Amino acid sequence: MKFKFLVLLIVLVFLLFNLGNVGQASTGLVITNGAGGQGANAWTNPIQAQGTTDDNSYATANTPNGSRVSGIWNNYNFDTNLPLNAAITKVEIIPQYKVNSTLFTATLEVMAVVGGANCPASPLISGSEPTVDTDFIADVTACRSWTRSDLLNSSFAASVAARCANCTVAGVAFSLDYVKVRITYNTPDYEQAAYRWYDNTDSTTVGAPLAGNNSSPTLYAPADRVRLRVLLHVTTTTLLTSSQQFKLQLAQKTTTCAGLSYTDVTASSEIAYYNNPTPASGANLTLNAQDPQHATDTIVQQTYNESSPFSTVANVPVAQDGLWDIALVGNGALPNTAYCFRMTYNDGTPLTTYSVFPELVTSAAGNLSVDIVDLAASSVPAPAFSFTNLQSPINCATSTATLGLSSQKIRAVNTTSSPGWSLTIAATNGSTALWSAGTPKYDFNDNAGSPAGCAAGLDSDTYGGQMAINASAATLTPRAVSACSNSGLSKGAAAVFVEGTVNAITLLSAAAGAPTGCFWDLTNTSVSQNLPGGQTPGSYSISMTLTMVAN
Amino acid sequence: MQSPVTHAVEYGGLGGVPANPDPNNSRSKSIFIYTLAAGQTKSDGVRVVNNSNQIKTIQLYATDSEVASGGSFACRQKADDKKDVGRWVRLDNSEVRLDPATSQVVPFKVQVPSGVSVGEHNGCLVIQEKDGPTEQSDNGVQLSFRSAIRMAVTVPGDIKKEVVFSDLLVKPDSQKYTLTAQLQNRGNVSLDTDVAVVVKNGFGRQVYQNGGVYPLLAQKRSIDLNFEFPRPFWGGWYKITGTADYNNEPKLSLGDQAKKNTRATAPAQNIFIPPQPVAAVIELAVGLLALLIGLLMAYVLRKSRRVSKTWQSYTVKSGDTLASLAKKRGTNLRTVARTNKIKAPYKLTTGQSIKLPSKLNKSGE
């Protein structure tokens, strides 16, 4: 019997203990502070109602003839002990008071004052006339969406009024021991859950993805502009609108992104915030079909950001993910280096969990280069172009060719930060070069004859022939990202080679104002060659060099 | 489950940048800029970059410069004789081997010989793959590539800076007009010149602008800059102007910012551009409509004048009706009512002044 009783007792104790824990978990963490000061106050000795001690030292008020005595208590100092990331779930103002008579309807009227506004608009009223010290718990939670900043000394105060509507001349004496404020809150639990990188666009939407979900791309040029979209998963309590602000930090990767010393991304950090001309930082982002994904969680869109902090503009319920969009630009980052990123609270406090870290590999050092690439953007091993065949022409004839077929695109690359360059073509062996088929030869830059190139004699050799190149009608295609365009580029006009005068012909030139961090594919440049009649039949060839020069 | 996304890797090529740019001169980030008197030597370096995905052996060499068609800066070939800056450069290494996505600084010296002329001398520092594209024995043009960095060496002395905007040529095409800005640098140093070509329509509204900052090399012949002005839809008279702003302060070198630029202007061109076919049809239709309206108005005006000339004022007497007066004067009620703006039921008041034809009806009433 004794044993059964003992078991029952243990079970009861266990249940009580666990029920208590459940209750605590459901209500959250609690902080109770007393007032440290008072504002406008008609109570006598209002200082006696500061603090939280039940010390039987009272602020007092008398209410003759139905009068009302009000007072403001403030400086609750939640600034120091309410965590920065606290998500407020309950706010209660708890005056402890008593009255000296139960003959009349004597009530306390309680409300919060936040930034000068009453909350609620009409006070909460006590329902009895206690003659011993009694707590009146005025729950003001419902009057607003409480944030930590609402409770700071600069904003918050408690208003307590004593009133006796039906008092006679003598009135009722109120004694107020304290005016405590009890805050119930949760420490939110956010997880950096997924990310994706995109090409930048001048809008609140993003360009093409640069890599898959949770994958790191390599930048093409040192000053590439990119967009990062990050999902924060909400674990414990709803992330309320305007309740939290976040920022982005970066660090050079060592072996992993965890445990690094992160610093803030700023407008001047090595990977910096980028200011797109059109959208305003903090604007609502536009959802994209290729946004990052975290399992099958619902995504709650937040803001597009060109600077920190990043605001919360829509509630994110538990088990859902908030999505933020950040515009970034390479700003002197080390070449060929992996960088890690993380979102933190705006004060730099890390989030609870980082299941992923956005990573980005910077490009190699910027340079100018030119190549001939195929449809898959691979270098063509033996680039060349051929002219139409001529059947043993008796008279001067013209053969034509196309420089830059789609399978052999001229690719001019500028990954520097300087826009000025030119792309020219010239004979590799200089101005005295010749077309050659072994012994038979002809010229590419003799202006003699009519049409020009149909005779020999105006230069240092004894061969006739002249080549013309016209890039003006060629097709110029920029790298398919928003930052690259043909602005500031000009295609070369039609020109002929003339020995000693025009040894190089311009295909493209870029002036200041042309974009950088780009490549351009030039196709379909017209080429023609005049050669005098009676030329010995054969397969002629000549070597030419494309030069891209920074100027 | 998200479908996998594939991304083409975009590799770059071989190139180089100045290793020690002047932080106060942004131009020195992309080209070498020196002011060196005859006999002086300058030590510097070039950062050679391999942005490809393969190990590359890269050759470096210096050449003289030349002016390409259209006035662009160009580098002479390795095979060409070197007489100017190309001859002044001594590289520590003429060849480097670089892993993918790496770079290396190669030091060099520039020694200006005695007796060189005052003004700017240009050359190139060229970066080229040693075992470049394979040459075919086929007929045609075999291509190879290289990238280069301009080297501008100014020998101090009597520096002259002058740009002339010689002409602004307009060449029509089917869907565009090619605007050719012809400029000439008559000085002895190159000038970064901010060229702007502006087209305004007959109402003075700017409809097109193009241009940019171009490095105009010191040379005798004109530099041609071509801009494409899309043929306007409506056509009409257009005024085309050109300006070229440059720094003519002799003490400032390439890349230095002048407090105030000097402007050269081109003679303005006024041209008539015919409308595009659809616009022409619309314009013709609108013109015909306007003509029709004009004719109609002329007719009404003429009629009105005729009334004012031939019709006389008449003071309404007791018993007059508009119908009887019209009949007496040989016209009809509607004409008299419309001329006098009298509406139905055409009431007249004694003493009212109205206009009536002077002519009596056949009965002589």
Interface residues (C-beta under 8 A of the other chain):
Chain A: P209 L210 A211 G212 N213 P217 T218 Y220 Q290 Q293 P335 N336 S363 A364 A365 G366 N367 L368 S369 V370 D371 I372 A376 A377 S379 V380 P381 A382 P383 A384 F385 S386 F387 A401 L403 R411 V413 T415 T416 S417 S418 G420 W421 S422 T424 A426 A427 T428 N429 G430 S431 A437 S472 R479 G488 S490 K491 G492 A493 A495 V502 N503 A504 I505 T506 S509 A511 A512 G513 A514 F519 V527 S539 Y540 S541 I542 S543 M544 T545 L546 T547 M548 V549 A550 N551
Chain B: Q2 P4 V5 H7 A8 V9 E10 Y11 G12 G13 L14 G15 G16 V17 S26 R27 K29 S30 I31 R47 V49 N50 N51 S52 E66 A68 S69 G70 G71 S72 F73 A74 C75 R76 Q77 K78 A79 D80 A101 T102 S103 C124 V126 P133 T134 E135 Q136 S137 D138 N139 G140 V141 Q142 L143 S144 F145 R146 S147 A148 I149 R150 T178 T180 D192 D194 G211 G212 V213 Y214 P215 D224 L225 N226 F227
